[in-house]
Amino acid sequence: MAQNEQFLIDRVCSGDQTAFHELVGRYKKKIYYLAYDIMGDHQEAEDISQEVFMKMFRSLKTFRRDAKMSSWLYQITVNTSIDSLRKKSTKPARSIDEFDPSFIKAELPTGGSGAHALNPVRSAESAQIQEHISEALKKVSPKERTVFVMRHYNDLKLHEIAEILNITIGTVKSLLFRAIKKLRKELSTYMSDPGMEATYE
C-alpha cells in the first residue's frame, strides 16, 4: 500500500474526518460505478456506495495494511450489492453515530451518462439495446451478474475477480461462461451478435 494512503488511514483511525473525506474521494467513482453496474439503478448505486463507505469507516481499524484498499472496497461493494439484490431492498440501513455521511451522496455522480465512460458495451450500443442488456442482466444470478460486470464493464482481470470474491479462477470462468450464455439467449431476439465473449486472461 502506498505510504500516503497508510498515513491517511492512520489519520482516519485517529478521528480525522478530513482524511476520511480524502479517502472517499479516491474511490467514490469506482465504487459507485461498480454498484451501478451490479444494481442497474442510480439511486440504489448511491445507497450502496454510502453503505460501503460507512462499512469502511467502521472497519478501517481492522484493515490489513498488506492488502489492497481497492480490492477490499470492491469486496465490500460486491457483498453489499449481492445482499441487496437478494433481499430486493432499496433502502439499506445507514445509521451511524461517529460521522455524518450525507457528504458522500452530495459528491457521488448522478444522472445517466457517468457510468458510460467505464462501460464500453453501453457506450457502443443504442439506448434501446442498452435497456435490453440491463433487463437481461436482471435475469442471471447475482454472482453471475457480478462476475460479468466486473470483467466486461470494469475491465478487471480474472485473478482480480477471484481475489475480490474469494473464489478460484476456475469458478470465475464458470460463472462468466454461464452469464454470457444466458445473456446471449436473452438478447438473441434483439441482436444477432451481442459482442460478449468469455475472455480468459
N, CA, C and O of each residue as an XYZ file, in Angstrom:
804
protein
N       0.847     -1.191      0.000
C       0.000      0.000      0.000
C       0.888      1.248      0.000
O       1.914      1.275      0.679
N       0.502      2.275     -0.751
C       1.290      3.499     -0.819
C       1.371      4.132      0.560
O       0.430      4.088      1.353
N       2.547      4.730      0.819
C       2.779      5.329      2.141
C       1.755      6.416      2.464
O       1.294      6.544      3.599
N       1.413      7.194      1.437
C       0.454      8.279      1.631
C      -0.902      7.736      2.075
O      -1.573      8.333      2.917
N      -1.297      6.598      1.500
C      -2.583      6.009      1.858
C      -2.546      5.452      3.285
O      -3.526      5.563      4.022
N      -1.433      4.864      3.663
C      -1.288      4.392      5.043
C      -1.420      5.552      6.021
O      -2.053      5.427      7.069
N      -0.819      6.675      5.668
C      -0.903      7.864      6.518
C      -2.346      8.337      6.632
O      -2.796      8.727      7.709
N      -3.075      8.300      5.503
C      -4.479      8.694      5.516
C      -5.286      7.779      6.437
O      -6.113      8.250      7.217
N      -5.044      6.479      6.343
C      -5.770      5.515      7.170
C      -5.496      5.766      8.654
O      -6.406      5.716      9.481
N      -4.228      6.036      8.977
C      -3.875      6.342     10.367
C      -4.624      7.570     10.866
O      -5.103      7.603     11.999
N      -4.718      8.578     10.005
C      -5.437      9.804     10.384
C      -6.920      9.549     10.580
O      -7.530     10.074     11.512
N      -7.511      8.725      9.682
C      -8.940      8.399      9.825
C      -9.173      7.659     11.141
O     -10.121      7.950     11.870
N      -8.297      6.701     11.432
C      -8.435      5.904     12.664
C      -8.289      6.759     13.916
O      -8.796      6.403     14.980
N      -7.598      7.882     13.790
C      -7.435      8.775     14.937
C      -8.553      9.814     15.018
O      -8.543     10.685     15.888
N      -9.523      9.712     14.096
C     -10.685     10.594     14.162
C     -10.659     11.786     13.231
O     -11.477     12.695     13.379
N      -9.737     11.811     12.269
C      -9.612     12.931     11.330
C     -10.603     12.746     10.181
O     -10.392     11.923      9.290
N     -11.691     13.530     10.216
C     -12.717     13.385      9.185
C     -12.267     13.948      7.839
O     -12.745     13.499      6.798
N     -11.358     14.920      7.840
C     -10.825     15.439      6.579
C     -10.110     14.330      5.815
O     -10.236     14.222      4.596
N      -9.361     13.510      6.543
C      -8.666     12.380      5.925
C      -9.671     11.368      5.389
O      -9.454     10.776      4.332
N     -10.768     11.169      6.111
C     -11.800     10.250      5.649
C     -12.412     10.746      4.347
O     -12.628      9.964      3.421
N     -12.695     12.050      4.275
C     -13.239     12.637      3.049
C     -12.277     12.420      1.891
O     -12.700     12.119      0.775
N     -10.991     12.573      2.154
C      -9.987     12.402      1.100
C      -9.923     10.956      0.630
O      -9.776     10.691     -0.563
N     -10.033     10.022      1.571
C     -10.003      8.602      1.222
C     -11.232      8.236      0.392
O     -11.126      7.491     -0.582
N     -12.384      8.754      0.770
C     -13.605      8.523     -0.002
C     -13.444      9.088     -1.411
O     -13.849      8.460     -2.390
N     -12.848     10.283     -1.507
C     -12.664     10.920     -2.805
C     -11.838     10.093     -3.768
O     -12.025     10.184     -4.982
N     -10.937      9.295     -3.251
C     -10.082      8.470     -4.104
C     -10.843      7.323     -4.759
O     -10.495      6.882     -5.855
N     -11.885      6.842     -4.080
C     -12.539      5.620     -4.548
C     -14.018      5.776     -4.880
O     -14.637      4.823     -5.353
N     -14.597      6.944     -4.648
C     -16.053      7.076     -4.747
C     -16.590      6.746     -6.132
O     -17.635      6.106     -6.247
N     -15.892      7.173     -7.196
C     -16.412      6.920     -8.544
C     -16.362      5.438     -8.893
O     -17.327      4.894     -9.430
N     -15.249      4.784     -8.593
C     -15.127      3.363     -8.906
C     -16.157      2.537     -8.152
O     -16.746      1.606     -8.701
N     -16.368      2.889     -6.885
C     -17.346      2.151     -6.080
C     -18.758      2.396     -6.595
O     -19.565      1.471     -6.692
N     -19.044      3.648     -6.921
C     -20.379      3.980     -7.443
C     -20.647      3.245     -8.747
O     -21.716      2.655     -8.909
N     -19.702      3.267     -9.680
C     -19.913      2.641    -10.980
C     -20.041      1.125    -10.863
O     -20.851      0.517    -11.563
N     -19.253      0.513     -9.989
C     -19.377     -0.927     -9.790
C     -20.748     -1.256     -9.215
O     -21.404     -2.193     -9.671
N     -21.182     -0.498     -8.224
C     -22.515     -0.716     -7.634
C     -23.610     -0.501     -8.678
O     -24.594     -1.240     -8.715
N     -23.435      0.509     -9.520
C     -24.437      0.781    -10.562
C     -24.508     -0.369    -11.560
O     -25.597     -0.793    -11.947
N     -23.352     -0.870    -11.974
C     -23.336     -1.958    -12.944
C     -23.987     -3.225    -12.392
O     -24.612     -3.981    -13.136
N     -23.840     -3.455    -11.092
C     -24.452     -4.637    -10.481
C     -25.942     -4.411    -10.239
O     -26.758     -5.288    -10.521
N     -26.296     -3.241     -9.719
C     -27.686     -2.978     -9.333
C     -28.548     -2.529    -10.508
O     -29.746     -2.810    -10.548
N     -27.932     -1.823    -11.471
C     -28.694     -1.327    -12.616
C     -29.599     -0.167    -12.296
O     -30.558      0.092    -13.024
N     -29.311      0.539    -11.215
C     -30.171      1.657    -10.799
C     -29.308      2.693    -10.094
O     -28.528      2.355     -9.203
N     -29.448      3.961    -10.494
C     -28.596      5.016     -9.939
C     -28.856      5.268     -8.461
O     -27.914      5.440     -7.687
N     -30.129      5.292     -8.060
C     -30.438      5.537     -6.651
C     -29.907      4.419     -5.775
O     -29.359      4.665     -4.700
N     -30.071      3.187     -6.240
C     -29.560      2.055     -5.468
C     -28.038      2.081     -5.411
O     -27.446      1.705     -4.399
N     -27.400      2.527     -6.503
C     -25.931      2.630     -6.512
C     -25.468      3.669     -5.501
O     -24.447      3.469     -4.841
N     -26.192      4.766     -5.366
C     -25.863      5.777     -4.360
C     -26.017      5.194     -2.955
O     -25.170      5.406     -2.087
N     -27.108      4.459     -2.745
C     -27.342      3.845     -1.430
C     -26.237      2.856     -1.086
O     -25.714      2.855      0.028
N     -25.885      2.011     -2.060
C     -24.830      1.024     -1.845
C     -23.511      1.730     -1.554
O     -22.787      1.330     -0.642
N     -23.188      2.769     -2.312
C     -21.928      3.497     -2.125
C     -21.830      4.064     -0.720
O     -20.790      3.945     -0.072
N     -22.898      4.676     -0.248
C     -22.891      5.235      1.105
C     -22.693      4.143      2.152
O     -21.951      4.315      3.119
N     -23.374      3.012      1.939
C     -23.238      1.911      2.896
C     -21.810      1.356      2.887
O     -21.270      1.004      3.936
N     -21.205      1.280      1.701
C     -19.832      0.764      1.586
C     -18.869      1.646      2.372
O     -18.026      1.136      3.110
N     -18.985      2.964      2.219
C     -18.053      3.851      2.905
C     -18.313      3.912      4.411
O     -17.397      4.153      5.197
N     -19.550      3.696      4.798
C     -19.824      3.603      6.230
C     -19.214      2.326      6.812
O     -18.680      2.333      7.921
N     -19.299      1.230      6.052
C     -18.672     -0.019      6.495
C     -17.153      0.142      6.547
O     -16.497     -0.362      7.458
N     -16.608      0.845      5.566
C     -15.175      1.105      5.567
C     -14.782      1.885      6.816
O     -13.791      1.557      7.469
N     -15.545      2.904      7.146
C     -15.262      3.740      8.308
C     -15.255      2.914      9.593
O     -14.390      3.077     10.454
N     -16.245      2.020      9.700
C     -16.364      1.217     10.918
C     -15.280      0.151     11.022
O     -14.897     -0.241     12.124
N     -14.784     -0.321      9.878
C     -13.861     -1.474      9.882
C     -12.412     -1.104      9.604
O     -11.551     -1.983      9.571
N     -12.127      0.168      9.406
C     -10.795      0.567      8.968
C      -9.700      0.176      9.962
O      -8.574     -0.117      9.560
N     -10.020      0.171     11.229
C      -9.007     -0.174     12.237
C      -8.557     -1.621     12.127
O      -7.459     -1.963     12.567
N      -9.399     -2.479     11.542
C      -9.041     -3.894     11.409
C      -8.529     -4.222     10.011
O      -8.240     -5.382      9.718
N      -8.412     -3.214      9.139
C      -7.948     -3.445      7.771
C      -6.481     -3.861      7.762
O      -5.644     -3.218      8.395
N      -6.174     -4.943      7.040
C      -4.795     -5.415      6.944
C      -3.991     -4.493      6.039
O      -4.370     -4.262      4.890
N      -2.888     -3.967      6.549
C      -2.127     -2.986      5.796
C      -1.390     -3.578      4.593
O      -0.953     -2.841      3.709
N      -1.250     -4.920      4.557
C      -0.589     -5.537      3.413
C      -1.577     -5.848      2.287
O      -1.182     -6.341      1.231
N      -2.855     -5.561      2.511
C      -3.881     -5.808      1.494
C      -4.072     -4.565      0.630
O      -3.639     -3.470      0.990
N      -4.729     -4.751     -0.519
C      -5.021     -3.621     -1.400
C      -6.333     -2.985     -0.971
O      -7.349     -3.669     -0.847
N      -6.313     -1.690     -0.746
C      -7.523     -0.979     -0.360
C      -8.611     -1.125     -1.426
O      -9.782     -1.314     -1.096
N      -8.229     -1.037     -2.702
C      -9.215     -1.126     -3.780
C      -9.911     -2.486     -3.776
O     -11.130     -2.562     -3.926
N      -9.133     -3.564     -3.604
C      -9.726     -4.905     -3.586
C     -10.667     -5.070     -2.396
O     -11.734     -5.672     -2.513
N     -10.258     -4.530     -1.253
C     -11.083     -4.603     -0.053
C     -12.412     -3.874     -0.261
O     -13.470     -4.387      0.104
N     -12.353     -2.688     -0.841
C     -13.571     -1.916     -1.075
C     -14.445     -2.556     -2.144
O     -15.671     -2.538     -2.034
N     -13.828     -3.122     -3.179
C     -14.597     -3.852     -4.189
C     -15.337     -5.023     -3.544
O     -16.499     -5.287     -3.855
N     -14.651     -5.714     -2.651
C     -15.263     -6.864     -1.978
C     -16.471     -6.423     -1.155
O     -17.518     -7.070     -1.184
N     -16.322     -5.331     -0.430
C     -17.447     -4.800      0.358
C     -18.592     -4.403     -0.569
O     -19.755     -4.676     -0.271
N     -18.269     -3.763     -1.688
C     -19.276     -3.312     -2.648
C     -20.035     -4.490     -3.236
O     -21.264     -4.477     -3.310
N     -19.291     -5.511     -3.653
C     -19.915     -6.695     -4.240
C     -20.824     -7.382     -3.231
O     -21.968     -7.705     -3.548
N     -20.325     -7.610     -2.015
C     -21.124     -8.290     -0.988
C     -22.378     -7.499     -0.638
O     -23.461     -8.065     -0.488
N     -22.219     -6.181     -0.509
C     -23.363     -5.325     -0.181
C     -24.381     -5.324     -1.310
O     -25.587     -5.368     -1.062
N     -23.904     -5.275     -2.545
C     -24.799     -5.264     -3.704
C     -25.536     -6.594     -3.836
O     -26.743     -6.617     -4.074
N     -24.813     -7.694     -3.682
C     -25.448     -9.009     -3.795
C     -26.487     -9.198     -2.690
O     -27.572     -9.722     -2.939
N     -26.156     -8.772     -1.474
C     -27.130     -8.850     -0.370
C     -28.384     -8.049     -0.703
O     -29.506     -8.484     -0.445
N     -28.168     -6.873     -1.279
C     -29.293     -6.007     -1.625
C     -30.148     -6.630     -2.725
O     -31.376     -6.569     -2.672
N     -29.496     -7.228     -3.720
C     -30.239     -7.894     -4.795
C     -31.067     -9.053     -4.243
O     -32.222     -9.244     -4.623
N     -30.462     -9.814     -3.350
C     -31.162    -10.979     -2.804
C     -32.338    -10.579     -1.931
O     -33.373    -11.245     -1.931
N     -32.182     -9.508     -1.197
C     -33.260     -9.048     -0.313
C     -34.242     -8.147     -1.045
O     -35.315     -7.834     -0.528
N     -33.867     -7.727     -2.264
C     -34.664     -6.778     -3.045
C     -34.934     -5.527     -2.225
O     -36.040     -4.987     -2.212
N     -33.890     -5.089     -1.547
C     -34.017     -3.917     -0.682
C     -33.385     -2.719     -1.354
O     -32.245     -2.794     -1.814
N     -34.117     -1.604     -1.419
C     -33.567     -0.377     -1.989
C     -33.253      0.658     -0.918
O     -32.761      1.747     -1.212
N     -33.546      0.297      0.336
C     -33.299      1.240      1.417
C     -32.497      0.574      2.527
O     -33.040      0.305      3.598
N     -31.208      0.301      2.292
C     -30.407     -0.331      3.350
C     -30.236      0.585      4.541
O     -30.238      1.809      4.415
N     -30.084     -0.042      5.713
C     -29.886      0.744      6.932
C     -28.582      1.513      6.863
O     -27.564      0.971      6.434
N     -28.603      2.813      7.293
C     -27.417      3.628      7.154
C     -27.101      4.435      8.412
O     -26.411      5.451      8.334
N     -27.592      3.999      9.556
C     -27.364      4.781     10.762
C     -25.932      4.618     11.258
O     -25.375      3.520     11.245
N     -25.353      5.721     11.689
C     -24.013      5.687     12.278
C     -23.848      6.937     13.135
O     -24.298      8.016     12.751
N     -23.218      6.799     14.272
C     -23.108      7.918     15.198
C     -21.843      8.740     15.000
O     -21.830      9.939     15.276
N     -20.761      8.090     14.515
C     -19.462      8.743     14.529
C     -19.319      9.904     13.545
O     -18.547     10.829     13.796
N     -20.057      9.870     12.421
C     -19.918     10.952     11.446
C     -21.189     11.062     10.626
O     -22.032     10.165     10.633
N     -21.316     12.179      9.917
C     -22.470     12.411      9.075
C     -22.099     12.029      7.641
O     -21.262     12.696      7.033
N     -22.704     10.968      7.083
C     -22.306     10.512      5.755
C     -22.979     11.266      4.613
O     -22.788     10.901      3.453
N     -23.753     12.295      4.901
C     -24.520     12.963      3.844
C     -23.631     13.548      2.758
O     -24.054     13.672      1.609
N     -22.390     13.914      3.117
C     -21.497     14.499      2.116
C     -21.186     13.502      1.009
O     -20.916     13.908     -0.121
N     -21.218     12.188      1.312
C     -20.899     11.189      0.297
C     -21.896     11.279     -0.851
O     -21.518     11.285     -2.022
N     -23.176     11.351     -0.496
C     -24.197     11.413     -1.541
C     -24.037     12.675     -2.378
O     -24.226     12.645     -3.594
N     -23.695     13.771     -1.737
C     -23.531     15.029     -2.458
C     -22.400     14.959     -3.474
O     -22.439     15.626     -4.508
N     -21.390     14.143     -3.169
C     -20.238     14.068     -4.052
C     -20.318     12.947     -5.077
O     -19.493     12.887     -5.988
N     -21.301     12.054     -4.945
C     -21.389     10.930     -5.867
C     -21.945     11.364     -7.214
O     -22.737     12.304     -7.281
N     -21.535     10.685     -8.301
C     -22.072     11.014     -9.621
C     -23.559     10.731     -9.673
O     -24.040      9.809     -9.014
N     -24.289     11.509    -10.447
C     -25.711     11.267    -10.655
C     -26.002     11.407    -12.137
O     -25.147     11.827    -12.916
N     -27.232     11.047    -12.518
C     -27.591     11.162    -13.926
C     -27.307      9.885    -14.683
O     -26.921      8.872    -14.100
N     -27.506      9.945    -16.013
C     -27.449      8.723    -16.800
C     -26.177      8.471    -17.552
O     -26.029      7.383    -18.109
N     -25.233      9.406    -17.612
C     -24.098      9.207    -18.510
C     -22.792      8.928    -17.809
O     -21.819      8.557    -18.466
N     -22.731      9.092    -16.502
C     -21.458      8.964    -15.809
C     -20.816      7.609    -15.958
O     -19.609      7.518    -16.185
N     -21.601      6.549    -15.836
C     -21.025      5.209    -15.867
C     -20.604      4.785    -17.257
O     -19.824      3.843    -17.403
N     -21.104      5.462    -18.286
C     -20.827      5.010    -19.638
C     -19.359      5.102    -19.998
O     -18.885      4.327    -20.828
N     -18.626      6.027    -19.398
C     -17.211      6.164    -19.715
C     -16.440      4.924    -19.322
O     -15.414      4.614    -19.927
N     -16.927      4.199    -18.300
C     -16.254      2.979    -17.867
C     -16.958      1.738    -18.405
O     -16.653      0.620    -17.990
N     -17.886      1.930    -19.315
C     -18.721      0.840    -19.760
C     -18.745      0.778    -21.281
O     -19.645      1.360    -21.886
N     -17.789      0.093    -21.934
C     -17.701      0.086    -23.386
C     -18.905     -0.529    -24.073
O     -19.240     -0.138    -25.190
N     -19.573     -1.500    -23.419
C     -20.741     -2.107    -24.051
C     -21.855     -1.090    -24.197
O     -22.432     -0.934    -25.273
N     -22.157     -0.388    -23.091
C     -23.259      0.571    -23.134
C     -22.950      1.779    -24.018
O     -23.840      2.310    -24.683
N     -21.680      2.215    -24.024
C     -21.349      3.390    -24.823
C     -21.377      3.075    -26.299
O     -21.539      3.986    -27.110
N     -21.221      1.798    -26.685
C     -21.155      1.422    -28.087
C     -22.524      1.095    -28.675
O     -22.683      1.101    -29.896
N     -23.487      0.819    -27.856
C     -24.791      0.388    -28.340
C     -25.818      1.509    -28.185
O     -25.594      2.485    -27.470
N     -26.931      1.347    -28.865
C     -28.013      2.325    -28.786
C     -28.693      2.246    -27.437
O     -28.527      1.272    -26.703
N     -29.465      3.281    -27.112
C     -30.165      3.315    -25.826
C     -31.132      2.139    -25.704
O     -31.319      1.599    -24.613
N     -31.743      1.746    -26.810
C     -32.700      0.643    -26.763
C     -32.008     -0.676    -26.431
O     -32.509     -1.452    -25.617
N     -30.860     -0.931    -27.056
C     -30.129     -2.157    -26.789
C     -29.567     -2.144    -25.367
O     -29.515     -3.178    -24.701
N     -29.149     -0.966    -24.913
C     -28.668     -0.830    -23.531
C     -29.752     -1.278    -22.557
O     -29.487     -1.963    -21.570
N     -30.968     -0.874    -22.862
C     -32.081     -1.250    -21.990
C     -32.291     -2.760    -22.001
O     -32.566     -3.358    -20.961
N     -32.161     -3.375    -23.172
C     -32.306     -4.829    -23.270
C     -31.207     -5.540    -22.483
O     -31.462     -6.542    -21.815
N     -29.986     -5.015    -22.565
C     -28.879     -5.615    -21.823
C     -29.136     -5.525    -20.320
O     -28.944     -6.497    -19.590
N     -29.570     -4.357    -19.869
C     -29.862     -4.170    -18.446
C     -30.953     -5.128    -17.974
O     -30.864     -5.703    -16.890
N     -31.978     -5.288    -18.800
C     -33.065     -6.202    -18.443
C     -32.579     -7.644    -18.424
O     -32.954     -8.426    -17.550
N     -31.731     -7.992    -19.405
C     -31.204     -9.356    -19.470
C     -30.328     -9.661    -18.254
O     -30.356    -10.774    -17.728
N     -29.554     -8.673    -17.813
C     -28.680     -8.871    -16.651
C     -29.475     -9.167    -15.382
O     -28.976     -9.826    -14.469
N     -30.706     -8.678    -15.329
C     -31.530     -8.917    -14.153
C     -31.997    -10.376    -14.074
O     -32.492    -10.820    -13.037
N     -31.837    -11.110    -15.169
C     -32.333    -12.484    -15.211
C     -31.249    -13.519    -14.943
O     -31.523    -14.719    -14.944
N     -30.021    -13.064    -14.714
C     -28.965    -14.006    -14.332
C     -28.798    -13.926    -12.813
O     -29.292    -12.994    -12.178
N     -28.107    -14.895    -12.241
C     -27.943    -14.905    -10.791
C     -27.064    -13.742    -10.341
O     -26.272    -13.229    -11.131
N     -27.192    -13.316     -9.077
C     -26.381    -12.191     -8.592
C     -24.881    -12.398     -8.794
O     -24.178    -11.460     -9.172
N     -24.383    -13.605     -8.549
C     -22.947    -13.843     -8.709
C     -22.530    -13.828    -10.172
O     -21.470    -13.303    -10.511
N     -23.361    -14.403    -11.042
C     -23.068    -14.379    -12.475
C     -23.047    -12.940    -12.981
O     -22.162    -12.548    -13.741
N     -24.019    -12.174    -12.554
C     -24.094    -10.768    -12.956
C     -22.874    -10.001    -12.460
O     -22.296     -9.193    -13.188
N     -22.493    -10.261    -11.226
C     -21.349     -9.566    -10.630
C     -20.064     -9.860    -11.394
O     -19.306     -8.946    -11.718
N     -19.822    -11.130    -11.679
C     -18.610    -11.509    -12.418
C     -18.628    -10.879    -13.804
O     -17.605    -10.388    -14.280
N     -19.782    -10.891    -14.446
C     -19.877    -10.324    -15.797
C     -19.542     -8.835    -15.801
O     -18.736     -8.383    -16.614
N     -20.157     -8.070    -14.897
C     -19.929     -6.623    -14.917
C     -18.507     -6.271    -14.477
O     -17.932     -5.294    -14.957
N     -17.944     -7.061    -13.574
C     -16.569     -6.797    -13.151
C     -15.591     -7.054    -14.304
O     -14.600     -6.341    -14.464
N     -15.889     -8.088    -15.106
C     -14.987     -8.422    -16.220
C     -15.197     -7.493    -17.413
O     -14.228     -6.962    -17.956
N     -16.450     -7.287    -17.829
C     -16.737     -6.586    -19.076
C     -16.979     -5.089    -18.906
O     -16.700     -4.312    -19.820
N     -17.491     -4.678    -17.756
C     -17.760     -3.256    -17.552
C     -16.633     -2.564    -16.798
O     -16.346     -1.395    -17.055
N     -15.991     -3.272    -15.870
C     -14.935     -2.667    -15.063
C     -13.535     -3.137    -15.455
O     -12.538     -2.690    -14.888
N     -13.473     -4.046    -16.436
C     -12.206     -4.471    -17.034
C     -11.232     -5.067    -16.016
O     -10.021     -4.875    -16.124
N     -11.765     -5.788    -15.030
C     -10.895     -6.442    -14.060
C     -10.417     -7.783    -14.615
O     -11.148     -8.454    -15.342
N      -9.197     -8.169    -14.273
C      -8.655     -9.452    -14.685
C      -9.318    -10.574    -13.881
O      -9.873    -10.347    -12.806
N      -9.246    -11.776    -14.426
C      -9.874    -12.912    -13.754
C      -9.301    -13.145    -12.362
O     -10.039    -13.452    -11.426
N      -7.985    -12.998    -12.226
C      -7.382    -13.228    -10.912
C      -7.809    -12.150     -9.906
O      -7.901    -12.421     -8.709
N      -8.071    -10.927    -10.392
C      -8.547     -9.869     -9.508
C      -9.971    -10.173     -9.034
O     -10.299     -9.982     -7.863
N     -10.805    -10.645     -9.953
C     -12.179    -11.001     -9.597
C     -12.183    -12.143     -8.587
O     -12.940    -12.131     -7.616
N     -11.326    -13.128     -8.835
C     -11.227    -14.276     -7.925
C     -10.818    -13.825     -6.530
O     -11.353    -14.304     -5.531
N      -9.862    -12.898     -6.470
C      -9.400    -12.390     -5.169
C     -10.502    -11.633     -4.452
O     -10.712    -11.818     -3.253
N     -11.202    -10.786     -5.180
C     -12.255     -9.965     -4.576
C     -13.416    -10.825     -4.075
O     -13.958    -10.577     -2.998
N     -13.795    -11.837     -4.860
C     -14.927    -12.687     -4.495
C     -14.519    -13.867     -3.617
O     -15.366    -14.611     -3.121
N     -13.201    -14.026     -3.434
C     -12.679    -15.129     -2.630
C     -13.106    -16.489     -3.190
O     -13.558    -17.371     -2.459
N     -12.946    -16.629     -4.521
C     -13.244    -17.882     -5.199
C     -12.087    -18.205     -6.130
O     -11.200    -17.373     -6.321
N     -12.079    -19.389     -6.707
C     -10.998    -19.766     -7.605
C     -11.202    -19.142     -8.987
O     -12.308    -18.733     -9.341
N     -10.116    -19.078     -9.760
C     -10.221    -18.561    -11.128
C     -11.134    -19.474    -11.951
O     -11.882    -19.000    -12.806
N     -11.071    -20.785    -11.688
C     -11.949    -21.713    -12.392
C     -13.420    -21.406    -12.150
O     -14.239    -21.511    -13.064
N     -13.756    -21.028    -10.921
C     -15.138    -20.658    -10.601
C     -15.529    -19.365    -11.294
O     -16.658    -19.218    -11.761
N     -14.595    -18.431    -11.360
C     -14.849    -17.175    -12.078
C     -15.172    -17.474    -13.544
O     -16.138    -16.945    -14.092
N     -14.359    -18.323    -14.171
C     -14.575    -18.676    -15.577
C     -15.932    -19.338    -15.774
O     -16.635    -19.061    -16.746
N     -16.291    -20.216    -14.842
C     -17.572    -20.914    -14.937
C     -18.743    -19.945    -14.822
O     -19.694    -20.020    -15.600
N     -18.673    -19.031    -13.848
C     -19.737    -18.030    -13.666
C     -19.837    -17.115    -14.879
O     -20.935    -16.774    -15.320
N     -18.686    -16.719    -15.414
C     -18.658    -15.839    -16.577
C     -19.260    -16.539    -17.791
O     -20.039    -15.939    -18.532
N     -18.904    -17.801    -17.996
C     -19.426    -18.576    -19.119
C     -20.948    -18.694    -19.021
O     -21.662    -18.491    -20.003
N     -21.433    -19.026    -17.818
C     -22.881    -19.190    -17.638
C     -23.614    -17.865    -17.852
O     -24.688    -17.831    -18.453
N     -23.024    -16.778    -17.355
C     -23.657    -15.469    -17.519
C     -23.770    -15.098    -18.994
O     -24.823    -14.651    -19.449
N     -22.685    -15.287    -19.735
C     -22.690    -14.927    -21.151
C     -23.661    -15.803    -21.940
O     -24.353    -15.320    -22.837
N     -23.708    -17.089    -21.603
C     -24.641    -17.995    -22.276
C     -26.083    -17.544    -22.066
O     -26.875    -17.514    -23.007
N     -26.417    -17.195    -20.825
C     -27.779    -16.742    -20.519
C     -28.089    -15.408    -21.187
O     -29.188    -15.205    -21.703
N     -27.114    -14.497    -21.175
C     -27.324    -13.184    -21.777
C     -27.525    -13.295    -23.281
O     -28.382    -12.617    -23.848
N     -26.744    -14.142    -23.923
C     -26.897    -14.329    -25.365
C     -28.284    -14.861    -25.705
O     -28.897    -14.463    -26.695
N     -28.762    -15.772    -24.857
C     -30.096    -16.323    -25.070
C     -31.152    -15.239    -24.909
O     -32.073    -15.135    -25.719
N     -31.016    -14.429    -23.855
C     -31.980    -13.362    -23.605
C     -31.963    -12.309    -24.704
O     -33.002    -11.750    -25.056
N     -30.768    -12.039    -25.247
C     -30.606    -10.962    -26.225
C     -30.759    -11.417    -27.663
O     -30.735    -10.594    -28.577
N     -30.917    -12.711    -27.876
C     -30.960    -13.237    -29.238
C     -32.111    -12.662    -30.054
O     -32.023    -12.565    -31.278
N     -33.180    -12.284    -29.380
C     -34.330    -11.705    -30.064
C     -34.017    -10.321    -30.608
O     -34.571     -9.904    -31.626
N     -33.127     -9.612    -29.927
C     -32.896     -8.212    -30.250
C     -31.637     -7.964    -31.088
O     -31.571     -6.999    -31.850
N     -30.646     -8.837    -30.942
C     -29.395     -8.595    -31.642
C     -28.742     -9.926    -32.015
O     -28.708    -10.863    -31.218
N     -28.228     -9.987    -33.240
C     -27.656    -11.241    -33.724
C     -26.341    -11.575    -33.048
O     -26.035    -12.750    -32.843
N     -25.541    -10.547    -32.693
C     -24.244    -10.784    -32.048
C     -24.010     -9.717    -30.999
O     -23.551     -8.623    -31.329
N     -24.315    -10.008    -29.740
C     -24.146     -9.004    -28.690
C     -22.697     -8.636    -28.424
O     -22.438     -7.689    -27.681
N     -21.750     -9.351    -29.003
C     -20.346     -8.992    -28.854
C     -19.752     -9.302    -27.503
O     -18.782     -8.664    -27.092
N     -20.314    -10.272    -26.800
C     -19.824    -10.641    -25.474
C     -19.106    -11.973    -25.561
O     -19.673    -12.969    -26.012
N     -17.882    -11.984    -25.134
C     -17.116    -13.213    -25.145
C     -16.475    -13.424    -23.790
O     -16.128    -12.476    -23.084
N     -16.328    -14.689    -23.448
C     -15.659    -15.015    -22.180
C     -14.166    -15.025    -22.393
O     -13.593    -16.058    -22.741
N     -13.539    -13.908    -22.191
C     -12.095    -13.809    -22.378
C     -11.382    -14.234    -21.113
O     -11.610    -13.665    -20.046
N     -10.532    -15.217    -21.223
C      -9.866    -15.788    -20.060
C      -8.416    -15.340    -20.025
O      -7.528    -16.010    -20.552
N      -8.195    -14.203    -19.400
C      -6.843    -13.644    -19.311
C      -6.340    -13.718    -17.881
O      -5.218    -13.296    -17.599
